[in-house]
């Protein structure tokens, strides 16, 4: 699946503020934006990964079924 940033809606950020969960509303696909090079000032370039909304991800982003 190809990522179209224009279709993304921010759902939540984790407690660190470095990771963000987005929803592609058109395709109903979740994407996680992370910074893989945290040792670099600013974290380096962001990386988007397509993910499933599992209980682990929901816990990471402090989400509940009623929030999404």
C-alpha positions, -999 to 999 in steps of 0.1 A, spaced: 0 0 0 13 34 -9 12 62 16 -6 94 7 3 119 35 -26 142 24 -51 115 35 -37 111 70 -55 122 101 -35 124 134 -50 100 159 -26 102 188 10 107 199 27 84 225 40 96 258 75 104 244 61 126 217 84 109 192 59 85 178 26 94 162 -3 73 150 -22 84 119 -53 70 100 -56 71 63 -94 78 63 -98 70 26 -82 35 28 -89 29 66 -53 20 72 -32 30 102 3 44 99 29 50 126 54 78 122 87 71 141 122 85 141 147 57 138 178 78 145 170 93 179 207 98 185 207 124 157 196 160 166 159 161 157 157 123 153 167 122 117 141 116 89 107 103 99 97 69 88 61 58 83 51 21 89 17 6 80 4 -11 112 -26 -29 126 -45 -14 155 -36 -41 180 -41 -40 218 -3 -32 221 -6 -2 198 -37 10 215 -19 8 249 11 26 235 -11 55 224 -34 53 254 -64 46 231 -97 30 240 -123 17 216 -145 47 223 -116 71 212 -113 57 177 
